[in-house]
Amino acid sequence: MANNICVISTHRTLGEKIRSIIEEMDENIEVYTATLDEAVVLCEKLMAEGTRVFVSRGGNAKYIRKKLGCTVVDISHNLSDYIEAFEWAKNVEGKIGVFVYENRLEDLDAVGQLINIDMKQYTFTDLNAAEMAVRDATKDGVVLGIGGIVTGKIAQNMGMDYFVIDSSRSSIVNAINMAKQLLQVQMEENRKAENYKIQMENYRAILNFSYSGIIAIDENCIIKTFNPIAEHLLDIQAEQAVGRDIREFLPGTKLVNVLDTGKAELNQIMKVNNRIIYTNRVPICINDKVRGAVATFEDVKKIQENEYEIRRRLHNKGLIAKYSFSDIHGNSTTIKQVIEIAKSYARTDSTVLIQGETGTGKELFAQSMHNYSDRRAKPFVALNCAVLPKDLLESELFGYEDGTFTGARKGGKMGLFEAAHGGTIFLDEIAEMPLSLQAQMLRVLQEKEIRRLGSDTIIPIDVRVIAATNKNLEKELKEGRFREDLFYRINVLKLSLPPLRERKNDIIEIGSCFLKRKYNRIFSKNRELWVNILADLREHPWYGNIRELENVIERLAVILERGIINQSNYSLFVREVLGYNPAPQEKIRNNDTDEREEVYRALVESGWNRTEAAERLGISRATLWRKMKKYGIGT
């Protein structure tokens, strides 16, 4: 890669002198030796490699500049450069010829007359003209030539004495400094040009790829900007519109009003070409004077499509139903009937209330109904109403505006109802929703609209609601913990899921499917043993339902993988994993059987947290421990 500045010397002696000066100046400048056409070829090569400014002398500099149009700094001659030559010429008898490139040097004639020498100037513009100039000088009787290296070589070949003008140190230093200044100016101009180009490309990209149509007019209503979206929406070609009065294409356009009033007109609705258009019109003001106006506009249908695309991406981030009815296992008549009812519900937009004990698969059914419905391509949003306090639950459901409360996300946040627009929202454990929030929920279901916290803007929504609970809502209603109006609003279509103990014949199929999905290698190697284990598990009451069944199977799979369980001892391990002894030493009375099941159910539903189980039963931890020991539960 060449240097930014290069010197093209006319002869080796001058080149060495310039190189020495450059070293003293500590500059990164390369020096070459070439003249006229040879110099042009060299400079073309150096320009291709990155050289921006050249330094040369006299006719050589002018010749390179003329041929290539590049920046060339001339190591200019001054009268002091000719003093030594004139001192030499004074001792010569005969005519003196001074050879200069292109234009005569007027001051030289005056100096010649002053020191009383017979002198004539000869000009040339290229190598052929230089040779002709020397021939003319010979015919004129010139005995000593003075000038640069080009005519010097020709003169010597013709037998003429010749004195090559040297360049002074000051001329060389001035030329190099001038080249540096020109380089700096060039780079600054290039930087500005590059920035301007980038800025124009940015504007062009904004215009061409904006989702909005954009039209700009000047103060005389002449169209200056007309982007592709404007072409599409208005069915007018930009090349036909730009440079013409906007009123020719859009009679009655209100953009002209903005020129008169100088006031923006925002969020306007208009109809153009059978399209409903949403538009903003703003003035362009310079020094407090209106110099033009800009209109941005969008097809309302496109806005709706963009909104859907945003919601689709939210959907792809995890707001999606993963399960379908094919993931619900069992061949019992009970479960088949429930599935058929759920499928019929899925084809409607009515609110569904799913009731069932913990672990019966309420969300599995909710997701399956969503995927079986016409909303399957839209978001599925699930929220457990029991896991969040009232304030957080409200902001999660309805969203909030920027600065609504301390710790609020900058810019606000979209609520789950907005995120579920067009799809389904699943509200699990709805019985745990605070009464104050139940009133808001009722309004959402009735009006199909929400309002973010801290906002006064109403947002319409299209959401199918599926609610679920493991509690008896009729009982909750009577005891004042659930609003009657909300109960009747969500209890439009009711789906009751059977507990596992009512379809024990499905246990082998459910367990086998779970094992194939999660522990296929272990199941395949011990298929017969697993069939026996699953058959034994049918005798368990399963108060934790399918969730408890999967937990038990997983614990057994971990133990079996270690080679501890076999055909002879699996029943023992099943009893230990289940946490109770189905055959205690003393016979349990019938009334004790009910109590044992009640204690076991409380332990399962509390995740075997004895403190919570005791609270559920309304007894102390010590009493719970005695009952567990009495009935062989977990001891």
N, C-alpha and C positions, 0 to 999 in steps of 0.2 A: 504493500500500500504506500502510495506516494505521500510526501509531506503536503500540508495545506498551502505552503508557500515554497516555490522553487525559483532559482535564479538560472537564467539561460545566458551564459557568458558568450561573448563573440570570439574570444581566443583564450588559450590556455593561461597565458600570463595574467590577464585580467581575472580569470576564474580563480587562480591561486590567491590573488590579492583579495578578492571578495570572500573567499573561503576563510582566509586569515581573519578578516574583520568580523565575520559571522561567529567564529570561535571566540573572539574577544567579547562579543556581545552576548555569548551563551544562548544563541538562538538555534532552534531545531529546523534548519533550512538547508536543503540540498542544492548543490551547484553543479550544473551541466554546461557543456560547451557545444554550441551548434549555431548555425546562421541560416537565415531566410527559410527556404523550403525544408531544409533538414531540421531546422528549429521548429517549424510548423508540425512536422510529423512527430517529433519528440513531444511537443506540447499536447497534441491530441492524445497520445498514449498516457501522459501524466494526468490529463484531465479525466480520462476514463478510470484512472486509479484513485482519483479523489483530490487532486490539486485544484485549488480555488483561485489562487493569485500567482501571477508570474512577475519576475523582475528581469528586465533586460536593458540593452543600451541602444540609444539612437535609432537608426533605421531598422535594426533587428526587432526592437520593441514595437515600433509602428507597424512593421510587416506582420508580426504575429497577431497583433490586435486586429489588423485589417482582415486577415485571412480567417481567423477563428472567432472573432467577436468576443473574446474572453477578456478578463481583467488583467492588464499588463501595466506595471509601473516602469516608467522610463528612468534609467539612471541619466538624468539630464546633464548636458554639457553647459558650462558657463564660461565666461570670458577667461577666467583664470586657468581653465583646462587648455586653452589655446596659447597661453603666454610662452610656454617652453617651445612650442612649434614655431611661433612667430620669431622668437629669438634665433632659432635655427635658420628660419627663412631669410633673415636679414643678411646672413652671410652667403646667400645663394644668389648668383647672378642669373637672372632669367625670370620667367613668369612662374607664379605660384598658383596651383589649383587646389581649391578647398571643395571636397566632396561631401554633400549633405543629403539626407534622405528627405524627399518630398518637397520641403520648403526652404527657401534661402534664409540665412541668418543675417538680418539687416545690420546688427551691431558689428559683425565681422568686417563688413565693407568699411565702416567708419574707422575701425582699429587699423585696417590695412593702409588706409590713406594717412592715418596719424603717424605710423612708423615708416611711411614712404616705401611700401613694397608693392610690386605689380601683382595683384591677386584677382582671381576670378572664381566665383562659386559655380559648381555643377551639381544639379539635383538628379535623383533617380528614385524609382519606386519598386523595382524588383531587380533580379540578377541580370537580366538582359539589358535593362536600362542602365545599370551600373557599368556594364561593359561598354555600352555606347558612350556613356559620359566620359569614361577614361579615354576612349578613342578620340572623342571631340577635344579633350584637353591636350592630347598628343598633337593633334592637327593644329591646335592653337599655340603650340610651342611651349607647353607647360613642362618645366624641368623638375619640379618638386610638387608632389601631391601631399595633401594633408587631409585626414579623415579617419574613418573606421576601418575595420579589418576586411570588410567585403571588397571595397574598392582598392584597398591596399594590396590584396593578393593579385587582383587583375592588373594593377599598375606595375607591380614588380615583374609580372609575366611579360609585360610590354616594354620592360627596360626602364621604367620611370622610377626615379628616387621617390621614397614615400616616408612620411612621418605619421605613425599611428597615434591618434589622440588618446591619452590616458584619462581615466576617470579619477577624480580626487576622492579622498577618503570621505569627505563631508557629503559628496554627491551619493556615494554608495550607502552611507549610513542613513541619509535622508530617504533614499529610495526604499530601503528595508523597513524603516519606521512607517513610511507611507503604506507599504504593502500590509504591514500588521494592522494598521488602522482600517484599511479597506476590507481586510479579512474579518475583522471584528464587526464592521458595519454589515458585511454580507451575512455573517452568521446570525446577527440580530434580526436582519430582514427575513432570513430564512426561517428563524424561530417564529417571528410574527406571522409569516405566511403559513407556516405549518399549523400554528394555533388557529389562525383564521380558517384554514381548510378543515381542521378538526371541528371547529365551531359550526361551520356551514354543513359539514357532514352530520353533526348532531342534530341541527335543525332539520336537515333533510330526512333523517331517520325518524325524528319525532313526527314530522308531517306525514311521511309515507306509511309509518307503522302504527300510528295512533289509532285507538279504537274509535276515536271521534272524527267526524267530518270537521274540517277547518276551512273557513273562508275569511280572508283579510281584505279590507278595502282601504283606499286612501281617503283623504278629505274630500275628494271629488267623486266619490262613489265608484272609483275604478278598481276592479278586482286585481289584487296583487298576489294572492295566494289561494290555491284551490287544490286541496290534496285528494288522493285516490278515493278515500272514504266518501268525501263530498261528491266526487264523480259518481260513485255507486249509488248513493242515497238520492241524489238529485237527477241522475240520468243525464248528466251534462259533462262533456269532455273538457278537461282543464285547458287544453290548447285553444278551445273555442272561447273559453270564458276569460282567461287571464288577459288583462289589458283593455277589457270592455266594461261598460257600466253595468253594475249588478242588477239594476232595475230592468234591463233587457231580458234577463233570465229569470228573475224572481220578482215579478211585479208586486208591489205592496209589501216588500220585505221590511221588517221592523228594524233591521240592522241600520238603515238610514236614519231612523229616529235617534239612535244612539249617538250619531254624529251631531245631531242638533242639540240633544239634551246633555250629552257628556256623562250620562249616568248608566251604570251597568244594569242589565235586565237578566236576572238569574233564575234558573229552575223553571223555565217557560215550556209549555206544551203547545205543539202546533202540528198540523197535518200537512204533509207534503207527499205528492205522488201516492196517495192511499196508504202512507206510512204515518204512524204516530211518532213524532220526533220530540225528543227532550233536548232543549237548547239553552245555552248561556250566551249573552251578547255583552261585550265590554268595549269601552272606548280605549284608544291608544292616545295617551296625552304626553306631549313634550313641551316643557316650560309652561305648564298649565294651559296649554292650548290643544284642542282635539285635532289630531293629525290623521286619524283613521279609526277603524273599528274592526274587531275580530268576533266571529261567531264560531262556537264549537257546538256540535250537535251529534246526537246518537239516536239510532233506532231503538225505541222502547223494547221491541222484541229482542234485539241484540243484548240489551242490558239484562233482560231476563235470562237469556242464554248464558251470559257471563256469570250471573249469579248462580245458575245451576252448575256451571263448571267449577266455581269455587266450592260449592257444597259437595260436588263429586270428589274433589281433591281431599276435602275433609273426610269424606267417606273412605277414600283410599288410605288415609292415615290410620285407620282402625275403626272408623264408624261404620262397621260392616257386620252383617249377620253371617256367621261361619257355618251354622248348622241348618240342616233341612230335615224333613220328615223321615228321610232314609236313615238318619242317625238315631232315630228312636227305635229301640229294639224291644221285641216281645211279640208273642203270638197269641196271647190271651185275648179272649173276646172283649174284656174290659178295655184294654189299651187300644185295641183296634177301633172300637167305637169312639173313644176319645180322639184318636187321630182323625177319623172321618169328620167328627164335629168340628175340630180345629181347622181342617181344610175348607169346610164350608164357611167358617168365620173369616178365613184368610181372604176370601173373594170379595169381602165388603170393606167399607171404610169405617164401620161402626166401632166404638170403643169396646174392648174386650177385658173382662176381669177374670184372671186365672187364679183359682184357689187350690191350695194343696199344701201338704206338710213340707217341712224343710227337707230338701234333697230329692223331691219328686220330679224335678226337671222343668220348673216353670219358665226359666229363661230359654231352655232348649226348645220348648214349645213356642215361645214368643219369636225366637229367631226363625224357626221353621215356618210359622205363619207369615212372617215378613217375606221370606224367600219364596213362598208359594203365592204371594200376592202380586198385583200389578206394580207395586212399589219396590220390587226386589232390586232394581237397578239404582235405587236411591239410598240415602244413609239409614243405618239402624243405630240408634243411640240408646244406651242402657245406663240407668242410674239406680243405685240402691239408696232409697230414701232414709234408711236407718243409719247410714255411716257418717252423715254430715250434720253439724248443728244447723239450726234454723237459718241464720244469716248466710252461711256458706251455701246451704241448699238453695236458697232463693237466688243468689248470684249465679250459681251453676245453671239453674234452670232458665233464668231470664236474661243473664248477662248484665253488664254494667257499662257506664260511660267513664271516660277518663276523669280521674280525680274524685270519684264518687265517695271513696272512703280511703283511709290510711292503708297503704300496702296494695292498692288497686293497680293493676297492670297499666302501664302507660299506653294511652290510645284506647283503653277500654277492652272489653272482651265480649265475644259472641256467646250467648247462652246456648244450652243444649237444644231448646226448642227451635232456635234459628238454625242450628247445625243440622237438625233432623228434617228441615223443610223439604217437603215432597216425599219423605219417607216415614219411618216409624220411630216412636220413642217408647221405650220400655221402662216403666216405673215400678221397680221391685220394692217389696216391703212398703207399699203405699200407706198401710195402716200406721206406720211410724211417722208420717208427715205431720208437722205441727198444725194445730187448728187454724192459726192465722194464715198459714200458707195454703191450707186447703181452700180458703175463700178465693185466693188468687188463682188457684188451679181450676176452680169451678168456672171462673170468668174466661180463662183461656179455652176451656173446652166448649163453652157456649159461644164466645165471640170469634174464635179462631184468630186471635191476635194477642201479641205480647208487647210489653214496654220494658225496656232495659232500666235497671236501677239508675237513678240520677238523670233520666231522660224524660222528655215530655212527648216523644215521637212514638206513635203507634206503628208496630210492624206486623203486617198480616202474615199468617203462617198456614201452611197446609201440612198437617201432621196427623198421622194415625196413632192413637194412644192405646197401648196395651199395659194394663196394670196387673200387679200380682201381690198376693199376700198369703201368709201361712196362718193368719188369724181369722177368727169368725167375725166378719165385719158387722153382721147383724147384732152381735153381742157388743162390739165396740161402739156401735151406734147408740144402743140403749144406754150404755154407761157414759155417754157424752164425750167419747174420745174420737169420734169420727162424725163429720157433718152428714146429715141426712140427705141434703140436696146433692152433695158430691157423690154419695153412695149410689143414688139413683142415676146419676150422670155416667158413672163408670160401669155400672152393673147392667149394661145394655145386652151384651152377649157374655154369658157366664160359662166358663170352662173349668170343671172340677177334675183335678188329676188324682187318680187312685194311689193310695200308699202301696209300697212294695209288698207288704204283708198280705194285701188283697189279690196279688197276682204272683204268688211265689213260684208258679210254674215257669215264669219268665226269667227267673234268676240264673239258670244255666246259660241261656242265650245271652243275657246281658253281661254276665261274667266272662263268657267266652269272647265276646266282641271286645270287651275292655282289655282282656289279656292279649288278644291278637294285635290290638292297636299299640299297646305299650310294652308288653313282655312277650312278643311273638316267639322268640327263641326258646324261652323257658317253657312256654305253653306247648310248643311243638315237641320238645324233648320229653315232656311229662304229661301228655294229653290224657291218658287214662287216669292218672292220679288227680289231675285237675277236675275231671268229670265227677270223681268221687267226692272231692272237696266241695265242689259247687252243689252237689246233691245234698250234702250235709248242711250247707248254708241255708237251704230252704226252710230248715226248722227254726231259724232265728226270727225274732219278731220284727227287726229292721225299723226301729223307730226313726233312725236317721236316713232311711230309704236308700235310694241309689247312691247318694254321696257316701253314706256309711258303707255300703256294699263295696264300692270301689276302693275305699280306704282299707278295708279288711283284706281284700284281694291283694292290694299292693303290699301290705305287711307280710302276708303269706308268701308272696312271690320273692321278697327279699330273703326271707328265711329259707325258702326252698332252694334258692340259688346257691346257698352255702352247703347244700347236701344234707341238711339236718332232717328234713321231712321225708318220709317214705310211706309206702302203703300201710305199714303196720302201726305207725304212730300219728298219722295225720289228724285223726279225730281229737287227740290230746292237744295238739297245737291249735286246731281250729277253736277249741273251747278257750284256750289261753288268750288267743288273739281277740276273740269276741269279748273277753273281759268278764265273763260270768260262767258259772257251772250249771248247765241245763239239767243236771241230775244231782241235786244236793243230797247230803246224807239222810236228812230227815224229810219226810214227806211234807210238802207245803199245802196248807189249807187253801180252799178256793178264794177266801177273802184275802189271804196273803198273796195269792197269785196276782190279783189286781194291783196290790201295793208294790210288789216287786216290779211289775211292768211300769208303773208310774215313776218309781225311783230310777229305773234304767233309762226311761224316756228322758227324764230331766237331765241325767248325766250326758246322754248323747247330744241333746239339743244345746247343752252348755259347753260342748267340746271337752267333756270330762273335767271341767273346772268345778271342784267340789263346793267352793264358796257360792258360785252362781247357781249351781244345782240346788243347794240348800235353800237359797233365797226363792227359787222357783217353787219349791215344795213347801215353803213357809216353816222350815225347821232349822235347827242349829247344825253346824258342821259335825258336832259330836254325835247328834242323833242320826244324821245321814251316814256317818261311818258305821254306827251300830247296825243300821238297816242293810248297808252294803255287805257287812260281814255275815248277817243273818241269812241273806239270800244268795250269798256266794257271788256277788257282783264285783269284779275287779280286785278280788283279794286272793 
